[in-house]
């Protein structure tokens, strides 16, 4: 007799499964899920025609799913709490002991509103962690009465096209040394000897002479 096809998945069995239901909803203990796992307790709204309004406390599955909780609804998922919390106490607290926290809105917006402020804090353990990344295929807009950008090492602003810095009143730049150079490449700037001659002749500045030598040394 031929053996069973090894590609066939053996389904789980739970003989202790119990179900209590009415026309409105049901509670199933030891529920067998559609993907062949066991839910210790499953609470379902029987009026949802596709059966996709439920809360499941899973008992089996991969490490991230076993003893996990699934809340599924075709309507909105709303959480309102904190009526008795003090101003310095969390009204909602979420903690992922391991792994990521992912919030997605494929066809909508993610909005965060707060009266006292919004803080984004990253504390990494080396120079490859602890970053805050804003990545957009369109605009990133910072709008406020005052904006401060501070870095202990460096601040870099790069654009493939135009950078505009506009001040309606004062525009102050402070530095121990300021280099300003345009990107025009000429034979003078490529030849150190010609650059020295041009400087002595007064056609280029001392700064342009320094940049010519930097460009020549770097092989630019």
Secondary structure, DSSP 8 states (H G I E B T S, - for coil): -----TTS------TT-EEEE-SSEEEEEEEE-TTS-EEEEEEEETTSTTS--EEEEE-SSSTTTTT-EEEE-SS-------TT--TTS-SS----SSS------TTS------SS--------SSTTSS------SS-----SS------SS------SS------SS------SS---------HHHH-HHHHHHHHHHTSS-HHHHHHHHHHHHTT-
